Amino acid sequence: MYGMREPTESSFSGPGLRSWSKFDNDDNRFGNEKTKKLEQEMERQLFETGVSQGINFDMYDKIPVELSGSNPPKAISSFREAKLHKQLEYNVEQCKFAKPTPVQKYAIPSILTGRDMMACAQTGSGKTAAFILPIAHQMLERRSSSDSGNNRRQSSFRSRVYPRAIILAPTRELAIQTEEQTRKFLWKTGMTSVVVYGGVQTGKQLRDLRNGCEIIVATPGRLHDFIMRGVVCLDAVEFCVLDEGDRMLDMGFMPQVNELIQKMPKKGERQMLMFSATFPPEIQKLAQEFLQDYLFLAVGRVGSTNSFIRQTLVRVNARNKFEELVKLLQDCKGLCLVFVGTKRDAGFVENQLVREGLDAISIHGDRSQEEREHALAVFRNGKCPILVATDVAARGLDIPSVMWVINYDLPNNIEDYVHRIGRTGRCGNSGNAISFVTDSNANILKDLIHLLQENKQEIPGWCEEMAQGRGGGYYRGRSFPFGRRPGHGEKDFRRSQPNYSNNFVSQRFNEGYRDRDAKDDEDDKGKHRHWNHDPEGDTQNDNGYSRSSGNNRRDHTESFGGGKDSSERDQHQNYKTFKKIRD
Ligand SMILES: Nc1ncnc2c1ncn2[C@@H]1O[C@H](COP(=O)(O)OP(=O)(O)OP(=O)(O)O)[C@@H](O)[C@H]1O
């Protein structure tokens, strides 16, 4: 029988800890001193991970928010206001979450009312808790009201698992991390979660599943595998989350995700939630297939970065990129994540750095899962403070003390840039992102310049020249061809659909947003209510979210050299830039 084992030292992690978490405070039948101590230790270990909130945390309240769709509920201003189950309140306290972030303020009440949701908020701003808490609350409520939710008993009879919630993630490491986070919130609720992902033997995951669970966090391939083997059945799914929703719906994942969703109860009988920091309009359109009467939440502009990350562009010559990297790394304090374009380059750069005497390790798709997890572990604990990575580490990973993200190779699209640099500057902490730019990067520069302008970052003169030279001029100011800013996602795409819905409203909070989007709004088809309501009573927007004007940009032609290939002067200036950033 599950849940009847006395916990042992070895149950500090993995399923042992999960099964112990089924005990409720009042139901501790081993109430002796030793057990209590063990339980306290398990609790301490469980809650000690995660990024502590940084000095900029209160700035989140000033970020403009848009909530659109029919009958949107009122935001909460404290976790208490959400009236979560008392064990969940306790677990939130243990996580040291003093107050909700904006995405939590708006998403928690929306999800609690049973609505589907597409939510877009900056990297590191607490999206994970924004969906897990209201899901866990509803599962607890429904279980206590109907007392029919013991899926474990049911599943052990049928030797099949019937999860009530599925959370899909694009990478194995993110799935592992999200399940760890889920475990915190489920602590002592009597509910458990299991993570399943590819690249490792199925044995342990199978045993965990057979012990029963309410929530499965998974990468799509492995979950599909377990369904085909008759281990998991999705008939009883009440909640489905696509974490990094835009990635889960892009061409790489869409067929698998679609197949999984088809195995769940149909629209309206399950709650569908999609979260990401980026949601390009074309992906929003695709997502319609899975959503019903959903609320769209945008914290800040869809696809933007947070303003706590200092972003710097450095012009380099492809030939001496590596030397530039070494120079830079010698001066970087704290953990440093270096993104490269290919798996081969990841191995190559790692080896070269080690030869230079630097403590580097790499993570990419050609490494075994064991190696990938080892690389992340030694990076996390600081034994190897430089992690060279492909985009496998670009999304979702929440690692404290990542002070630097270096784009050794820039990605091909702005969404990947946003996610990559979002590994630093999390939860109100400051961070630095440095991107090497070569002649072959002209394709991303327009979007990048726009993003930097928006966040009041320095834009070197050579960069503007480069963007203009290649693309026939980049877009400055408010008017963009085809009525949309280049490249990345914007607002709720339904607003531009004719007669979307009679009940459709779009509410805005922190009115600084108006400056930026005023013109777009006039053209929108939906009805808009502009409310002055602000749950924190703060309507000022001074965090740089209104689009920057030309005044915010300095002319850096002088300090970064001209538009030709990286010259000696460039290199000297690059060094000066590194020094400035470091100091
Ligand atoms: N209300 C809160 N108060 C303090 N810390 C919080 C709060 N909410 C979340 N955090 C912490 O902030 C960190 C980032 O949260 P999370 O990983 O959920 O961000 P995210 O928005 O999902 O980021 P990404 O877009 O990169 O996936 C975590 O370590 C989490 O524990």
The ligand as a MOL file (V3000), in Angstrom:
LIG
                    3D

  0  0  0     0  0            999 V3000
M  V30 BEGIN CTAB
M  V30 COUNTS 31 33 0 0 0
M  V30 BEGIN ATOM
M  V30 1 N 5.7950 35.5210 -5.7270 0
M  V30 2 C 7.0620 35.1890 -5.7070 0
M  V30 3 N 7.8880 35.7180 -4.7630 0
M  V30 4 C 9.2150 35.3880 -4.7340 0
M  V30 5 N 9.8070 34.5230 -5.6060 0
M  V30 6 C 9.0280 33.9790 -6.5670 0
M  V30 7 C 7.6320 34.2790 -6.6630 0
M  V30 8 N 7.1290 33.5740 -7.6980 0
M  V30 9 C 8.1540 32.8740 -8.2250 0
M  V30 10 N 9.2890 33.1090 -7.5520 0
M  V30 11 C 10.6300 32.5310 -7.8490 0
M  V30 12 O 11.0640 33.1340 -9.0520 0
M  V30 13 C 11.8740 32.2290 -9.7920 0
M  V30 14 C 11.4260 32.2220 -11.2440 0
M  V30 15 O 10.1320 31.6410 -11.3480 0
M  V30 16 P 9.7200 30.7460 -12.5980 0
M  V30 17 O 10.7850 29.7440 -12.8860 0
M  V30 18 O 8.3540 30.2720 -12.3600 0
M  V30 19 O 9.7530 31.8490 -13.7490 0
M  V30 20 P 9.1420 31.7840 -15.2210 0
M  V30 21 O 8.3420 33.0140 -15.3840 0
M  V30 22 O 8.4690 30.4800 -15.4470 0
M  V30 23 O 10.4690 31.8950 -16.0950 0
M  V30 24 P 10.7780 31.3380 -17.5860 0
M  V30 25 O 10.0440 32.2100 -18.5520 0
M  V30 26 O 12.2630 31.4860 -17.7120 0
M  V30 27 O 10.3050 29.9210 -17.6300 0
M  V30 28 C 11.7390 30.8750 -9.1210 0
M  V30 29 O 12.9360 30.5770 -8.4210 0
M  V30 30 C 10.5870 31.0380 -8.1680 0
M  V30 31 O 10.7320 30.2550 -7.0130 0
M  V30 END ATOM
M  V30 BEGIN BOND
M  V30 1 1 1 2
M  V30 2 1 2 3
M  V30 3 2 2 7
M  V30 4 2 3 4
M  V30 5 1 4 5
M  V30 6 2 5 6
M  V30 7 1 6 7
M  V30 8 1 6 10
M  V30 9 1 7 8
M  V30 10 2 8 9
M  V30 11 1 9 10
M  V30 12 1 10 11
M  V30 13 1 11 12
M  V30 14 1 11 30
M  V30 15 1 12 13
M  V30 16 1 13 14
M  V30 17 1 13 28
M  V30 18 1 14 15
M  V30 19 1 15 16
M  V30 20 2 16 17
M  V30 21 1 16 18
M  V30 22 1 16 19
M  V30 23 1 19 20
M  V30 24 2 20 21
M  V30 25 1 20 22
M  V30 26 1 20 23
M  V30 27 1 23 24
M  V30 28 2 24 25
M  V30 29 1 24 26
M  V30 30 1 24 27
M  V30 31 1 28 29
M  V30 32 1 28 30
M  V30 33 1 30 31
M  V30 END BOND
M  V30 END CTAB
M  END
